[in-house]
């Protein structure tokens, strides 16, 4: 059984992919906040607070070791 998503449009928002205004809708899918353009289908995902807190911002990667 599919649950109905509550969609909210973001007034004045411009799609980064197609540059159309007022086509971005915000909704929750499996507890994750997503924004999708209804014109081109471009989707952006907002990470949860748990993921943001786990990210180590002060760390810098010098190189990647590949054996």
MODELLER restraints for C-alpha pairs under 7 A, 6 or more apart:
rsr = mdl.restraints
at = mdl.atoms
rsr.add(forms.Gaussian(group=physical.xy_distance, feature=features.Distance(at['CA:5:A'], at['CA:27:A']), mean=6.67, stdev=0.5))
rsr.add(forms.Gaussian(group=physical.xy_distance, feature=features.Distance(at['CA:5:A'], at['CA:28:A']), mean=6.99, stdev=0.5))
rsr.add(forms.Gaussian(group=physical.xy_distance, feature=features.Distance(at['CA:6:A'], at['CA:27:A']), mean=6.08, stdev=0.5))
rsr.add(forms.Gaussian(group=physical.xy_distance, feature=features.Distance(at['CA:7:A'], at['CA:25:A']), mean=6.14, stdev=0.5))
rsr.add(forms.Gaussian(group=physical.xy_distance, feature=features.Distance(at['CA:7:A'], at['CA:26:A']), mean=5.75, stdev=0.5))
rsr.add(forms.Gaussian(group=physical.xy_distance, feature=features.Distance(at['CA:7:A'], at['CA:27:A']), mean=5.00, stdev=0.5))
rsr.add(forms.Gaussian(group=physical.xy_distance, feature=features.Distance(at['CA:8:A'], at['CA:25:A']), mean=5.34, stdev=0.5))
rsr.add(forms.Gaussian(group=physical.xy_distance, feature=features.Distance(at['CA:8:A'], at['CA:26:A']), mean=5.14, stdev=0.5))
rsr.add(forms.Gaussian(group=physical.xy_distance, feature=features.Distance(at['CA:8:A'], at['CA:27:A']), mean=6.52, stdev=0.5))
rsr.add(forms.Gaussian(group=physical.xy_distance, feature=features.Distance(at['CA:9:A'], at['CA:24:A']), mean=5.77, stdev=0.5))
rsr.add(forms.Gaussian(group=physical.xy_distance, feature=features.Distance(at['CA:9:A'], at['CA:25:A']), mean=4.21, stdev=0.5))
rsr.add(forms.Gaussian(group=physical.xy_distance, feature=features.Distance(at['CA:9:A'], at['CA:26:A']), mean=6.09, stdev=0.5))
rsr.add(forms.Gaussian(group=physical.xy_distance, feature=features.Distance(at['CA:10:A'], at['CA:22:A']), mean=6.58, stdev=0.5))
rsr.add(forms.Gaussian(group=physical.xy_distance, feature=features.Distance(at['CA:10:A'], at['CA:24:A']), mean=5.75, stdev=0.5))
rsr.add(forms.Gaussian(group=physical.xy_distance, feature=features.Distance(at['CA:10:A'], at['CA:25:A']), mean=5.99, stdev=0.5))
rsr.add(forms.Gaussian(group=physical.xy_distance, feature=features.Distance(at['CA:11:A'], at['CA:22:A']), mean=5.58, stdev=0.5))
rsr.add(forms.Gaussian(group=physical.xy_distance, feature=features.Distance(at['CA:12:A'], at['CA:21:A']), mean=6.09, stdev=0.5))
rsr.add(forms.Gaussian(group=physical.xy_distance, feature=features.Distance(at['CA:12:A'], at['CA:22:A']), mean=5.34, stdev=0.5))
rsr.add(forms.Gaussian(group=physical.xy_distance, feature=features.Distance(at['CA:13:A'], at['CA:21:A']), mean=5.67, stdev=0.5))
rsr.add(forms.Gaussian(group=physical.xy_distance, feature=features.Distance(at['CA:13:A'], at['CA:22:A']), mean=5.48, stdev=0.5))
rsr.add(forms.Gaussian(group=physical.xy_distance, feature=features.Distance(at['CA:13:A'], at['CA:24:A']), mean=6.33, stdev=0.5))
rsr.add(forms.Gaussian(group=physical.xy_distance, feature=features.Distance(at['CA:14:A'], at['CA:20:A']), mean=5.53, stdev=0.5))
rsr.add(forms.Gaussian(group=physical.xy_distance, feature=features.Distance(at['CA:14:A'], at['CA:21:A']), mean=4.32, stdev=0.5))
rsr.add(forms.Gaussian(group=physical.xy_distance, feature=features.Distance(at['CA:14:A'], at['CA:22:A']), mean=6.42, stdev=0.5))
rsr.add(forms.Gaussian(group=physical.xy_distance, feature=features.Distance(at['CA:15:A'], at['CA:21:A']), mean=6.48, stdev=0.5))
rsr.add(forms.Gaussian(group=physical.xy_distance, feature=features.Distance(at['CA:15:A'], at['CA:24:A']), mean=6.59, stdev=0.5))
rsr.add(forms.Gaussian(group=physical.xy_distance, feature=features.Distance(at['CA:15:A'], at['CA:37:A']), mean=6.36, stdev=0.5))
rsr.add(forms.Gaussian(group=physical.xy_distance, feature=features.Distance(at['CA:17:A'], at['CA:42:A']), mean=6.56, stdev=0.5))
rsr.add(forms.Gaussian(group=physical.xy_distance, feature=features.Distance(at['CA:18:A'], at['CA:40:A']), mean=6.63, stdev=0.5))
rsr.add(forms.Gaussian(group=physical.xy_distance, feature=features.Distance(at['CA:23:A'], at['CA:37:A']), mean=5.35, stdev=0.5))
rsr.add(forms.Gaussian(group=physical.xy_distance, feature=features.Distance(at['CA:23:A'], at['CA:38:A']), mean=5.54, stdev=0.5))
rsr.add(forms.Gaussian(group=physical.xy_distance, feature=features.Distance(at['CA:23:A'], at['CA:39:A']), mean=6.46, stdev=0.5))
rsr.add(forms.Gaussian(group=physical.xy_distance, feature=features.Distance(at['CA:24:A'], at['CA:35:A']), mean=6.39, stdev=0.5))
rsr.add(forms.Gaussian(group=physical.xy_distance, feature=features.Distance(at['CA:24:A'], at['CA:36:A']), mean=5.55, stdev=0.5))
rsr.add(forms.Gaussian(group=physical.xy_distance, feature=features.Distance(at['CA:24:A'], at['CA:37:A']), mean=4.47, stdev=0.5))
rsr.add(forms.Gaussian(group=physical.xy_distance, feature=features.Distance(at['CA:24:A'], at['CA:38:A']), mean=6.41, stdev=0.5))
rsr.add(forms.Gaussian(group=physical.xy_distance, feature=features.Distance(at['CA:25:A'], at['CA:35:A']), mean=5.50, stdev=0.5))
rsr.add(forms.Gaussian(group=physical.xy_distance, feature=features.Distance(at['CA:25:A'], at['CA:36:A']), mean=5.43, stdev=0.5))
rsr.add(forms.Gaussian(group=physical.xy_distance, feature=features.Distance(at['CA:25:A'], at['CA:37:A']), mean=6.35, stdev=0.5))
rsr.add(forms.Gaussian(group=physical.xy_distance, feature=features.Distance(at['CA:26:A'], at['CA:34:A']), mean=5.77, stdev=0.5))
rsr.add(forms.Gaussian(group=physical.xy_distance, feature=features.Distance(at['CA:26:A'], at['CA:35:A']), mean=4.50, stdev=0.5))
rsr.add(forms.Gaussian(group=physical.xy_distance, feature=features.Distance(at['CA:26:A'], at['CA:36:A']), mean=6.67, stdev=0.5))
rsr.add(forms.Gaussian(group=physical.xy_distance, feature=features.Distance(at['CA:27:A'], at['CA:33:A']), mean=5.91, stdev=0.5))
rsr.add(forms.Gaussian(group=physical.xy_distance, feature=features.Distance(at['CA:27:A'], at['CA:34:A']), mean=5.51, stdev=0.5))
rsr.add(forms.Gaussian(group=physical.xy_distance, feature=features.Distance(at['CA:27:A'], at['CA:35:A']), mean=6.53, stdev=0.5))
rsr.add(forms.Gaussian(group=physical.xy_distance, feature=features.Distance(at['CA:28:A'], at['CA:34:A']), mean=6.06, stdev=0.5))
rsr.add(forms.Gaussian(group=physical.xy_distance, feature=features.Distance(at['CA:32:A'], at['CA:48:A']), mean=6.91, stdev=0.5))
rsr.add(forms.Gaussian(group=physical.xy_distance, feature=features.Distance(at['CA:33:A'], at['CA:45:A']), mean=6.16, stdev=0.5))
rsr.add(forms.Gaussian(group=physical.xy_distance, feature=features.Distance(at['CA:33:A'], at['CA:46:A']), mean=5.54, stdev=0.5))
rsr.add(forms.Gaussian(group=physical.xy_distance, feature=features.Distance(at['CA:34:A'], at['CA:43:A']), mean=6.85, stdev=0.5))
rsr.add(forms.Gaussian(group=physical.xy_distance, feature=features.Distance(at['CA:34:A'], at['CA:44:A']), mean=5.77, stdev=0.5))
rsr.add(forms.Gaussian(group=physical.xy_distance, feature=features.Distance(at['CA:34:A'], at['CA:45:A']), mean=4.63, stdev=0.5))
rsr.add(forms.Gaussian(group=physical.xy_distance, feature=features.Distance(at['CA:34:A'], at['CA:46:A']), mean=6.20, stdev=0.5))
rsr.add(forms.Gaussian(group=physical.xy_distance, feature=features.Distance(at['CA:35:A'], at['CA:43:A']), mean=5.61, stdev=0.5))
rsr.add(forms.Gaussian(group=physical.xy_distance, feature=features.Distance(at['CA:35:A'], at['CA:44:A']), mean=5.23, stdev=0.5))
rsr.add(forms.Gaussian(group=physical.xy_distance, feature=features.Distance(at['CA:35:A'], at['CA:45:A']), mean=6.51, stdev=0.5))
rsr.add(forms.Gaussian(group=physical.xy_distance, feature=features.Distance(at['CA:36:A'], at['CA:42:A']), mean=5.58, stdev=0.5))
rsr.add(forms.Gaussian(group=physical.xy_distance, feature=features.Distance(at['CA:36:A'], at['CA:43:A']), mean=4.31, stdev=0.5))
rsr.add(forms.Gaussian(group=physical.xy_distance, feature=features.Distance(at['CA:36:A'], at['CA:44:A']), mean=6.45, stdev=0.5))
rsr.add(forms.Gaussian(group=physical.xy_distance, feature=features.Distance(at['CA:37:A'], at['CA:43:A']), mean=6.61, stdev=0.5))
